[in-house]
Amino acid sequence: MTANKHFKRRVRERARRTGESYTAALRNLRRIDAEERQMEWQRIEKAEYGYAVHVPDDWDERPPNLKNSPWETARFGQPSDRRHSMIVFRGPGRPGMTPADVAELVQGTLAASGFGDFVISDADLSGRRAARLDCARHDAGRVWAVREYFVVDDGVRFCLGLGSSVPDEDDALFTAMAERFEILGA
């Protein structure tokens, strides 16, 4: 029931955003979801950082941008389509810090960069208790939506950051990427 309710919300949001009828939005989201279920995945292990990600076969890895964050370890994206990307961060955790604490800390940094519409919720990442931070930056009628998952494991903070200019279309893709994220050595 919850998944169906979530999907209906995605259809309504897409119809509102694109101006499509509910039926057209439904048809397009079903097509997108079907394509993502048939997607081929590649597993990329970053043993030196203690994690592995799964990205679509047509995505490639780019060097981390340390000007963005000194904790950035990898970037991934589709060379032919710049509407979505993934960044993975890894850094030291503070004693007693929970995933929700990390999300609140990062929220302040993102707010200073022009993001808003913040929502922090409980999540699961790599079989661990995690926090999910959703936000967006709006600029000249465009949106860049960000979904970040935070987990703290043995004194180390991991963040799986997913960004999209078409968040409704990338919802299922980002959910699949988060479900496949692995913390190694556990």
GUGUDREN-643726 format. One record per residue (C-alpha): x, y, z; residue number from 1; chain. Coordinates in steps of 0.05 Angstrom, whole numbers. Last residue first. Layout:
X=X	Y=Y	Z=Z	num=NUM	cadena=A
...
//
This chain:
X=626	Y=-114	Z=154	num=186	cadena=A
X=692	Y=-108	Z=117	num=185	cadena=A
X=663	Y=-65	Z=62	num=184	cadena=A
X=605	Y=-16	Z=68	num=183	cadena=A
X=561	Y=-31	Z=8	num=182	cadena=A
X=512	Y=13	Z=-31	num=181	cadena=A
X=462	Y=-30	Z=-70	num=180	cadena=A
X=399	Y=-4	Z=-37	num=179	cadena=A
X=423	Y=67	Z=-45	num=178	cadena=A
X=434	Y=57	Z=-119	num=177	cadena=A
X=365	Y=26	Z=-127	num=176	cadena=A
X=331	Y=84	Z=-91	num=175	cadena=A
X=370	Y=133	Z=-135	num=174	cadena=A
X=345	Y=98	Z=-198	num=173	cadena=A
X=273	Y=95	Z=-173	num=172	cadena=A
X=272	Y=170	Z=-157	num=171	cadena=A
X=310	Y=191	Z=-220	num=170	cadena=A
X=249	Y=209	Z=-262	num=169	cadena=A
X=216	Y=249	Z=-206	num=168	cadena=A
X=283	Y=283	Z=-190	num=167	cadena=A
X=296	Y=310	Z=-260	num=166	cadena=A
X=353	Y=360	Z=-247	num=165	cadena=A
X=385	Y=306	Z=-204	num=164	cadena=A
X=436	Y=296	Z=-148	num=163	cadena=A
X=454	Y=235	Z=-108	num=162	cadena=A
X=501	Y=238	Z=-48	num=161	cadena=A
X=521	Y=174	Z=-11	num=160	cadena=A
X=553	Y=198	Z=53	num=159	cadena=A
X=597	Y=156	Z=98	num=158	cadena=A
X=621	Y=176	Z=166	num=157	cadena=A
X=674	Y=134	Z=201	num=156	cadena=A
X=678	Y=121	Z=276	num=155	cadena=A
X=660	Y=47	Z=270	num=154	cadena=A
X=605	Y=59	Z=220	num=153	cadena=A
X=565	Y=124	Z=215	num=152	cadena=A
X=514	Y=127	Z=159	num=151	cadena=A
X=488	Y=186	Z=119	num=150	cadena=A
X=445	Y=183	Z=56	num=149	cadena=A
X=440	Y=245	Z=13	num=148	cadena=A
X=385	Y=263	Z=-36	num=147	cadena=A
X=396	Y=327	Z=-76	num=146	cadena=A
X=349	Y=362	Z=-123	num=145	cadena=A
X=376	Y=412	Z=-173	num=144	cadena=A
X=317	Y=453	Z=-199	num=143	cadena=A
X=308	Y=499	Z=-257	num=142	cadena=A
X=260	Y=558	Z=-262	num=141	cadena=A
X=316	Y=610	Z=-259	num=140	cadena=A
X=350	Y=575	Z=-200	num=139	cadena=A
X=319	Y=529	Z=-148	num=138	cadena=A
X=365	Y=489	Z=-102	num=137	cadena=A
X=336	Y=427	Z=-72	num=136	cadena=A
X=336	Y=385	Z=-8	num=135	cadena=A
X=330	Y=314	Z=16	num=134	cadena=A
X=370	Y=287	Z=75	num=133	cadena=A
X=367	Y=213	Z=91	num=132	cadena=A
X=392	Y=186	Z=157	num=131	cadena=A
X=421	Y=117	Z=169	num=130	cadena=A
X=413	Y=55	Z=212	num=129	cadena=A
X=455	Y=1	Z=180	num=128	cadena=A
X=442	Y=-54	Z=129	num=127	cadena=A
X=483	Y=-20	Z=75	num=126	cadena=A
X=441	Y=42	Z=82	num=125	cadena=A
X=374	Y=46	Z=119	num=124	cadena=A
X=334	Y=109	Z=127	num=123	cadena=A
X=305	Y=156	Z=179	num=122	cadena=A
X=284	Y=224	Z=153	num=121	cadena=A
X=312	Y=294	Z=143	num=120	cadena=A
X=273	Y=342	Z=99	num=119	cadena=A
X=302	Y=407	Z=74	num=118	cadena=A
X=265	Y=451	Z=23	num=117	cadena=A
X=327	Y=495	Z=16	num=116	cadena=A
X=394	Y=497	Z=-19	num=115	cadena=A
X=431	Y=562	Z=-33	num=114	cadena=A
X=503	Y=542	Z=-15	num=113	cadena=A
X=496	Y=566	Z=58	num=112	cadena=A
X=436	Y=520	Z=63	num=111	cadena=A
X=479	Y=462	Z=40	num=110	cadena=A
X=530	Y=474	Z=95	num=109	cadena=A
X=475	Y=479	Z=148	num=108	cadena=A
X=442	Y=416	Z=123	num=107	cadena=A
X=509	Y=380	Z=128	num=106	cadena=A
X=509	Y=388	Z=204	num=105	cadena=A
X=436	Y=366	Z=208	num=104	cadena=A
X=452	Y=304	Z=166	num=103	cadena=A
X=512	Y=288	Z=210	num=102	cadena=A
X=469	Y=291	Z=273	num=101	cadena=A
X=416	Y=247	Z=239	num=100	cadena=A
X=471	Y=195	Z=224	num=99	cadena=A
X=489	Y=195	Z=298	num=98	cadena=A
X=550	Y=227	Z=330	num=97	cadena=A
X=570	Y=194	Z=396	num=96	cadena=A
X=644	Y=203	Z=384	num=95	cadena=A
X=657	Y=247	Z=323	num=94	cadena=A
X=661	Y=214	Z=255	num=93	cadena=A
X=720	Y=216	Z=208	num=92	cadena=A
X=707	Y=224	Z=135	num=91	cadena=A
X=680	Y=190	Z=73	num=90	cadena=A
X=641	Y=224	Z=17	num=89	cadena=A
X=611	Y=192	Z=-45	num=88	cadena=A
X=584	Y=233	Z=-103	num=87	cadena=A
X=530	Y=210	Z=-152	num=86	cadena=A
X=503	Y=245	Z=-213	num=85	cadena=A
X=441	Y=264	Z=-252	num=84	cadena=A
X=419	Y=311	Z=-309	num=83	cadena=A
X=488	Y=310	Z=-342	num=82	cadena=A
X=468	Y=259	Z=-394	num=81	cadena=A
X=518	Y=233	Z=-447	num=80	cadena=A
X=575	Y=223	Z=-397	num=79	cadena=A
X=530	Y=189	Z=-346	num=78	cadena=A
X=556	Y=204	Z=-277	num=77	cadena=A
X=601	Y=183	Z=-220	num=76	cadena=A
X=642	Y=221	Z=-170	num=75	cadena=A
X=690	Y=192	Z=-118	num=74	cadena=A
X=725	Y=205	Z=-51	num=73	cadena=A
X=697	Y=272	Z=-27	num=72	cadena=A
X=721	Y=285	Z=44	num=71	cadena=A
X=761	Y=347	Z=26	num=70	cadena=A
X=696	Y=377	Z=0	num=69	cadena=A
X=675	Y=415	Z=-63	num=68	cadena=A
X=746	Y=440	Z=-74	num=67	cadena=A
X=767	Y=367	Z=-67	num=66	cadena=A
X=730	Y=350	Z=-132	num=65	cadena=A
X=736	Y=275	Z=-137	num=64	cadena=A
X=760	Y=247	Z=-203	num=63	cadena=A
X=706	Y=221	Z=-250	num=62	cadena=A
X=678	Y=151	Z=-254	num=61	cadena=A
X=634	Y=129	Z=-311	num=60	cadena=A
X=560	Y=115	Z=-322	num=59	cadena=A
X=536	Y=72	Z=-380	num=58	cadena=A
X=536	Y=8	Z=-339	num=57	cadena=A
X=489	Y=38	Z=-286	num=56	cadena=A
X=522	Y=49	Z=-219	num=55	cadena=A
X=535	Y=2	Z=-161	num=54	cadena=A
X=578	Y=28	Z=-105	num=53	cadena=A
X=630	Y=-5	Z=-61	num=52	cadena=A
X=657	Y=19	Z=6	num=51	cadena=A
X=718	Y=18	Z=53	num=50	cadena=A
X=757	Y=79	Z=28	num=49	cadena=A
X=819	Y=41	Z=5	num=48	cadena=A
X=773	Y=-15	Z=-19	num=47	cadena=A
X=736	Y=30	Z=-68	num=46	cadena=A
X=697	Y=-23	Z=-104	num=45	cadena=A
X=658	Y=-6	Z=-167	num=44	cadena=A
X=601	Y=-53	Z=-184	num=43	cadena=A
X=571	Y=-45	Z=-253	num=42	cadena=A
X=496	Y=-49	Z=-266	num=41	cadena=A
X=453	Y=-67	Z=-326	num=40	cadena=A
X=385	Y=-35	Z=-326	num=39	cadena=A
X=323	Y=-77	Z=-338	num=38	cadena=A
X=289	Y=-52	Z=-274	num=37	cadena=A
X=309	Y=19	Z=-293	num=36	cadena=A
X=275	Y=15	Z=-361	num=35	cadena=A
X=211	Y=-11	Z=-328	num=34	cadena=A
X=212	Y=48	Z=-278	num=33	cadena=A
X=220	Y=98	Z=-335	num=32	cadena=A
X=163	Y=67	Z=-375	num=31	cadena=A
X=117	Y=66	Z=-313	num=30	cadena=A
X=136	Y=139	Z=-301	num=29	cadena=A
X=117	Y=158	Z=-372	num=28	cadena=A
X=50	Y=122	Z=-371	num=27	cadena=A
X=31	Y=152	Z=-304	num=26	cadena=A
X=50	Y=222	Z=-327	num=25	cadena=A
X=8	Y=213	Z=-389	num=24	cadena=A
X=-52	Y=188	Z=-348	num=23	cadena=A
X=-46	Y=245	Z=-297	num=22	cadena=A
X=-45	Y=295	Z=-354	num=21	cadena=A
X=21	Y=327	Z=-370	num=20	cadena=A
X=36	Y=398	Z=-345	num=19	cadena=A
X=108	Y=378	Z=-331	num=18	cadena=A
X=113	Y=395	Z=-256	num=17	cadena=A
X=40	Y=382	Z=-238	num=16	cadena=A
X=37	Y=316	Z=-277	num=15	cadena=A
X=105	Y=296	Z=-247	num=14	cadena=A
X=82	Y=311	Z=-176	num=13	cadena=A
X=16	Y=273	Z=-187	num=12	cadena=A
X=53	Y=212	Z=-214	num=11	cadena=A
X=105	Y=213	Z=-158	num=10	cadena=A
X=48	Y=217	Z=-107	num=9	cadena=A
X=16	Y=157	Z=-141	num=8	cadena=A
X=82	Y=119	Z=-135	num=7	cadena=A
X=87	Y=135	Z=-61	num=6	cadena=A
X=15	Y=111	Z=-48	num=5	cadena=A
X=30	Y=47	Z=-87	num=4	cadena=A
X=94	Y=36	Z=-47	num=3	cadena=A
X=56	Y=49	Z=18	num=2	cadena=A
X=0	Y=0	Z=0	num=1	cadena=A
//
